[in-house]
Amino acid sequence: FYEDRNAPLVRKFSRAIFRHLEAVDVSAIAVRDRILFPQGKINIWQSPTGKLACFHSHSFSVGINPVLFEEKMQHYLTSDTDRETANNIKFDFQNRCVSPLSHKYRVGGGGFTHAILNYEKILTLGLPGYKQEIADGLNQKPENRDFYEAVEEVLSAIMLFLNRAVETLKPGELHDALLAAGERPPETFYEAMVLFNFAGYLDYLDSFGDLDVYLTPFFERDIAADVITEAEVVELLGAFYSNVDVNDGWHMILGGKGAAPRLTELCLHAINTRRPNSGLKITPETSDAIWNQAFDAMARHTGNPALYNDTAYRKSAVEYAGVKADDLDKIAYGGCTEFMVAGKSNVGSIDSGVNLLEILDGALGRLTSAPDFKSFLDEYKKDICREIAHCIEETQLNQQYKALYRPQLIRSLFIDDCLASGTEYNEGGARYNGGVVNVVGIANTANSLYAIKQAYEGGMEMSPAELQTLMECNYSGNDAKREILRHLPKYGNNCAEVDALANEVSELAFSEILQYKCWRGNGFYIPSVIMFVTFVPEGVNIGATPDGRMAASPIADSCGPMQGTD
């Protein structure tokens, strides 16, 4: 990174990537009896022992282990001058890893960005084809020379890494497929899987888009020519899924337009792991055979696949994200289930978020001053709008910070339209830019508001002031009153009044978020309700709430009813 101290930032990052891939121990990765490369639990951006003090991060661009950095500095550096220089470097790297987001807005993500490389293009163009794309871009936009030279160096680093792996492997099918990947686009299903898997590890097996669509041409050609059997296809898919699973990779979607139905069936049949998070696009053309394979996969207790209403997503993608008709087939999902356009988008996922229950917790002090429920609710809704405005303001700042300090050169190389525009990924180079803003605590908020309403309107023998006292003491010594609150009607159980409150506050939050444009590329913000496992820590900083929930307890784990109340 500091090899040329006066180099532009993108060139510093590209040189750091080159030096890493030049030095990484390929012999520890290229296992000869495997069918893919890499294969198994491997982060190519770390050392085999995971002992790098500074490293490339697929989401945050750069990472640092300050404790390890300090240990290495004390061990290897003896002079005061060298240590002072190292301290400056540590400060610089720590500064690059800073996020301006407040803790309360890091709801399930806090600036993390999942992505889908343009795998279809990688398989069509082949890795060597990107060299011409870079040359064409530089020809057309010579003013962006620093960017093009940076991505060219990254491509050279990738090719060097690939060639070093080829040299390590003994002659055989994997050796030959990797050798081909360095020379031309893949021609067979096996070569396509080898290249797809290799490219996936470059982005730490994040998310993949329409796997079956990309592989369909190779599958149909090889099956027709008896080059491969369906059993071998399933074996390769299973090996890839296992790689994603052991590395905690993320999402793929199946059943898209252009996928061979039989390949979709085999992709579903091969699912036997918790990862990748798998989805299935449901359309009027979804066959009974595909449905049956989906149900069989669910019965294997992997939690996969999730079902996506493709028609509804297409309509919303146009309305809320401005996706053009030619790109609607590329609608895909990253991470847990965040909306993306495969190979063409930079969607902060999850960029930030608000916890409606935490906001309500801060409003409970008004229970003794608000004259009626409507007044209390109106003020609370103002709180929601104000918090969302603050959240978006910090999110905008975080996007600018990433563009200024943390270029993403792997994604700039493999996601459209960065090369065509000469614009780095975090600066807005992707065709579609956006951010996912999480909205959580809906069920608890609706249940709590209903309890507050009953207190104001005489629906139970408890006044607003008494309710506030219960919250302040965390129900201590008041088990009977807590039970009254716990047994009030709850959201998600066909109680129109409670469900209406949930609709009112969520509609307000969603509409507020949708009105903003993100800094990066003047793109979209879209609200989501994605809890994953974060519903537990999201309750830690919240006091007791009027739904009967104790202080620091978990909140609802989804947009559905609070667990235990449905």
Order of alpha helices (4+ residues) and beta strands (2+ residues): alpha-beta-beta-alpha-alpha-alpha-alpha-alpha-alpha-alpha-alpha-alpha-beta-alpha-beta-alpha-beta-alpha-beta-beta-beta-alpha-alpha-alpha-alpha-beta-alpha-alpha-alpha-alpha-beta
